[in-house]
Amino acid sequence: MGNEEHLYRLEALEKQFYDTGYLTSSSADDLAALKWTMNEARKVKKLESARKEITEIWIRTLISHIKLMNEHHPEWKLFAEKEIKQLISLIDTKK
């Protein structure tokens, strides 16, 4: 179950608490724990989104650097054969 589904279920549970209108000290504690959990789930969602965004920026930067190298120093591939093979190996997800 993904973070989105957990958050959806937690929000439904919170609504159920409020709809019943019945809060004991125990259910109030449960509601406080539920709210804390929901806030943590939202933080995780933001962190996952930020991580994805940073990864995309790094990849776009790498692509831009390769384009610049191709344009201004086209023979770079001859000098960097070993590094290119290493990069290909790191990118290859089959391993």
HELIX and SHEET records of a PDB file:
HELIX    1   1 ASN A    3  THR A   20  1                                  18    
HELIX    2   2 SER A   25  HIS A   72  1                                  48    
HELIX    3   3 TRP A   76  PHE A   79  1                                   4    
HELIX    4   4 GLU A   81  ILE A   91  1                                  11    
END                                                                             
